[in-house]
Amino acid sequence: MAQINAKAGPFQKPGLILLVALLLVVVVFFIPHPVAASADEIQALRLSYEGKPIENFDEDAVKEFLGQLSCHRSIAEHGSYALEDTYEFDMLYQSKPLHVVLGEDQFCYSGTGMFKEFNISNGSAAIDRLEYILAHS
């Protein structure tokens, strides 16, 4: 009588483990998260429009606005971008440089190197909110 081997094939268990690990990395790596979760940790905030500094604005309202922005990791680098109709934020967040761009391109980056860029998830609506905040400053 022949015996039936109940062991899994050579690629079934390792393949399943690899698939689960890959899915976990994708979910954790690309899950949306706040640009700046704590507005209190934003320091040295500078705001410009089309490359020109905006001097008078409600800094607390803009910090709160930045805390409401959502982003997800980007694989591609944005490189250069048009300044026309573009808002730029430069700040220190948790004592590290953070740059946010809202315009035709909508992204942020912190530091240098691979996978340091994030796409802004709700960028078009964010521009409308920002312009409302600035109009009432």
Sequence and secondary structure as in RCSB ss.txt:
>XXXX:A:sequence
MAQINAKAGPFQKPGLILLVALLLVVVVFFIPHPVAASADEIQALRLSYEGKPIENFDEDAVKEFLGQLSCHRSI
AEHGSYALEDTYEFDMLYQSKPLHVVLGEDQFCYSGTGMFKEFNISNGSAAIDRLEYILAHS
>XXXX:A:secstr
      S  TTHHHHHHHHHHHHHHHHHHH  EESSS GGGEEEEEEEETTEE  S  HHHHHHHHHH EEEE S
S   S   TT EEEEEEETTEEEEEEESSSEEEE SSSTT EEEETTHHHHHHHHHHHHHT 
